[in-house]
């Protein structure tokens, strides 16, 4: 009986996470499209690097003018295919791993900070690994602005046939290196911010809000270089026609180290922070919508 209750509890956490994640994904998809366009590598017909998307507002304006408002939601299909199971899997793994961790401790003992960080990092890594093919498809749709594959599932099949596992899981390690440390950075900065601002005598909700904002910004900035490396690797395997190639030519990058070296040489340090503004905006919106809906559904069981 207890095992059935635990299984049901896990599924309920998964459902709540999926609802929250799906809603958040629909709201922030335009920010993802803008970020991807700013991060992608563009080339002129002569093969030289081209600069088309500079600021977030300028990128949004260019997309709307050239492709229409609907283009801001390009990639929504694979985003939903990913987030519906993704958010659910994350909360399911989070709940299940937390339960496993509690069994290793004396009854009634809360999880330590280190245990919570490890559980969160492992849950994120597991989800990223399982859903990486959909992440690749989503990034390519956003970068192209069109759907050359005929659909999300068709894209997965095509990439599997033409590029094998290397294509389906391109950008895997940068994704892990981005997502796993984020929770740790966030927690450390959150605690430090609260400690440093406590003497101001701010109301608790203001102190928590300010600390959460500061920690979110700092954690996002520190993990942003990994994000652009991920994007570059996921976009480099498709050729496109036109005056400006929308995706990087095949084999332009040989791996993570090569991406880092080329960005340093060709774009400078600023190259590692392209698309930072939409990602900074995306993080808090996603977190608030997902967690608020998650807690609301769970509390109403």
Secondary structure, DSSP 8 states (H G I E B T S, - for coil): -HHHHHHHHHHHHHHHHHHHHHHHHHHHHHHHHHHHHHHS-EE-TTS-EE----SHHHHHHHHHHHH-GGGGGTTHHHHHHHHHHHHHHHHHHHHHHHHHHHHTS-TT----HHHHHHHHHHHHHHHHHHHHHHHHHHHHHHHHSS-TTSSHHHHHHHHHHHHHHHHHTTTHHHHHHHHHHHHHHHHHHHHHHHHHHGGG---HHHHHHHHHHHHHHHHHHHHHHHHHHHHHHHHTT----SSSBSS--TTS--SHHHHHHHHHHHT-GGGGGTTHHHHHHHHHHHHHHHHHHHHHHHHT-
